[in-house]
Amino acid sequence: MTHLHTAIRSPDFNGQIGALTLKDLASLLPLAKAFSVHPISGIPVGAVAVGQSGQLYLGANLEFIGMPLHATLHAEQSAVLNAWMHDEKAVVSLYVSEMPCGHCRQFLRELTNIKSVPIHAHGKSHKLEALLPYAFGETRPQGHGLLDSRPFSLDAAQGLPNILERRAINAAQRSYTPYSQSPEGFTLECLDGRVFSGRAAECAAFNPSVPSVLVALNQRNLSFSRKVTITHATQAKLATSTNSPLAFARAIIRTLSKAPVKVVQMEAK
């Protein structure tokens, strides 16, 4: 556990923990819950996703005062998205401090291997098929799921993008948007110079989908810089998108920072 304590105190900590030899990974859930931001519900929830690499990824619920309740990111989503942003190709097990709600159960169906992933909660192991019978949508085929889908080929619609714009475009290229085909990415720069990226993650049921701004804020929240002021924000969106994440992104950033949200339009290469 010395390794763990050293890791989370590092200024470079980013929500990822190297492989640990623990008899019960559920013992990490109190640590994950410590990252919870829950000013509305008053309920902290933590999660730990185990990647096929053996790396561990923390997750916690994230709520925003002044925003609609659907702006909340759930702990299971947080942990899986954290693994995704670290380029894990599969999650092999998931530990949660509370039983997953229906919203999260539906979101987890975007993982191609979800039928084999044990979900551990309250000392018991569950499979998603038992937790979510008669689920909506088809099981995602291998190579076309949240963690293992192919990137888009995108670039700025006009002009030469700066560094933050380029990072937002790069994030958008890795979006998981099989239902709208409207990739989008987001970058946040904090006062300490750290930059956090996010990309859109869709769900067949639409509502559990997570816009790129929330994914970026999740990465910031799971880092050493979670309370550092946001100084710059950039949204990269497809010029021909069938839906626009911009109004939501601007609204949620406004609750946290005075930084304006710059926009870079993208087009397919």
C-alpha positions, -999 to 999 in steps of 0.1 A, spaced: 0 0 0 30 23 3 31 24 -35 -5 35 -36 -1 63 -10 29 76 -30 10 75 -63 -21 95 -51 1 122 -35 21 128 -68 13 160 -87 11 137 -118 -16 115 -104 -44 109 -130 -68 84 -115 -48 54 -127 -31 30 -103 -5 4 -113 -13 -33 -108 -16 -41 -71 -15 -74 -52 -46 -71 -31 -68 -99 -19 -99 -77 -23 -99 -48 -47 -131 -36 -30 -108 -23 -3 -99 5 -28 -135 18 -30 -131 42 0 -103 58 -19 -124 61 -50 -153 76 -30 -129 103 -18 -130 118 -53 -168 120 -53 -183 154 -58 -219 151 -46 -233 186 -35 -268 177 -46 -274 141 -36 -251 139 -6 -243 104 -16 -207 95 -25 -202 66 -48 -169 51 -58 -159 26 -85 -127 8 -96 -124 -6 -131 -97 -33 -137 -82 -31 -172 -70 -61 -192 -35 -46 -188 -38 -51 -150 -40 -13 -144 -67 0 -120 -88 30 -127 -107 50 -101 -141 64 -107 -165 86 -86 -199 103 -91 -196 140 -102 -225 164 -97 -228 201 -106 -247 228 -87 -268 249 -110 -270 222 -137 -299 198 -145 -296 164 -127 -289 146 -160 -255 164 -160 -244 140 -133 -217 115 -141 -221 82 -123 -192 64 -107 -194 33 -130 -192 56 -160 -164 76 -144 -142 45 -139 -149 30 -174 -143 64 -191 -111 68 -171 -99 35 -184 -109 45 -219 -90 78 -217 -59 58 -207 -64 37 -239 -74 4 -222 -90 -18 -248 -111 -38 -223 -123 -37 -187 -122 -72 -172 -140 -65 -139 -157 -36 -121 -160 -29 -84 -187 -4 -71 -196 8 -37 -233 8 -45 -254 -14 -68 -254 1 -103 -285 19 -113 -304 12 -145 -288 42 -162 -253 27 -156 -264 -8 -165 -275 4 -199 -243 24 -204 -221 -7 -196 -237 -25 -225 -215 -4 -248 -186 -27 -238 -181 -55 -263 -171 -80 -235 -197 -70 -210 -213 -104 -208 -181 -118 -192 -173 -88 -169 -181 -94 -132 -196 -65 -114 -188 -66 -77 -210 -47 -52 -218 -52 -16 -196 -83 -14 -213 -101 -42 -205 -107 -79 -231 -101 -106 -232 -103 -144 -249 -76 -164 -274 -100 -181 -288 -108 -146 -289 -71 -136 -305 -59 -169 -328 -85 -184 -345 -76 -216 -320 -49 -223 -325 -23 -250 -303 -24 -281 -280 -50 -296 -247 -62 -280 -218 -43 -296 -197 -65 -318 -159 -69 -311 -140 -39 -324 -171 -16 -324 -176 -10 -287 -168 19 -263 -132 9 -256 -122 -8 -288 -138 11 -317 -118 26 -346 -110 63 -346 -125 89 -370 -103 108 -395 -109 145 -388 -93 178 -391 -100 215 -386 -125 228 -411 -104 259 -417 -72 275 -404 -43 261 -385 -54 249 -350 -33 258 -320 -21 232 -294 -53 231 -274 -75 230 -305 -54 202 -319 -57 182 -287 -95 187 -288 -95 174 -324 -73 145 -315 -98 136 -287 -127 139 -311 -111 114 -334 -113 88 -307 -149 95 -299 -174 67 -296 -204 80 -315 -219 50 -334 -255 63 -331 -252 99 -342 -219 98 -361 -211 132 -345 -177 130 -329 -166 158 -305 -137 165 -282 -129 188 -254 -98 201 -237 -93 220 -204 -62 238 -193 -57 245 -156 -37 273 -139 -9 248 -131 -5 241 -169 -20 206 -168 -43 198 -198 -72 173 -196 -90 159 -227 -123 143 -231 -142 126 -260 -179 118 -265 -192 84 -254 -226 75 -267 -252 49 -255 -279 32 -275 -305 46 -251 -291 81 -257 -296 95 -222 -267 77 -205 -244 91 -232 -216 113 -219 -205 145 -238 -168 152 -241 -168 181 -216 -179 157 -189 -152 132 -198 -126 160 -196 -140 172 -162 -139 136 -150 -102 133 -158 -95 166 -140 -115 155 -110 -95 122 -107 -63 141 -108 -40 161 -84 -53 192 -102 -90 186 -94 -94 219 -75 -71 240 -97 -87 269 -117 -96 262 -153 -81 289 -175 -89 277 -210 -115 254 -226 -118 243 -262 -146 223 -279 -140 205 -312 -172 196 -330 -182 183 -364 -194 211 -387 -222 189 -399 -231 174 -365 -267 162 -361 -266 173 -324 -247 201 -307 -229 197 -274 -218 233 -273 -246 249 -252 -242 222 -226 -205 225 -225 -206 263 -221 -232 260 -193 -213 235 -173 -180 253 -176 -197 285 -165 -205 268 -131 -168 262 -126 -148 289 -143 -150 323 -161 -130 308 -190 -148 311 -223 -152 279 -244 -135 283 -278 -149 263 -307 -131 246 -336 -152 232 -363 -141 199 -378 -146 181 -411 -139 145 -422 -106 141 -441 
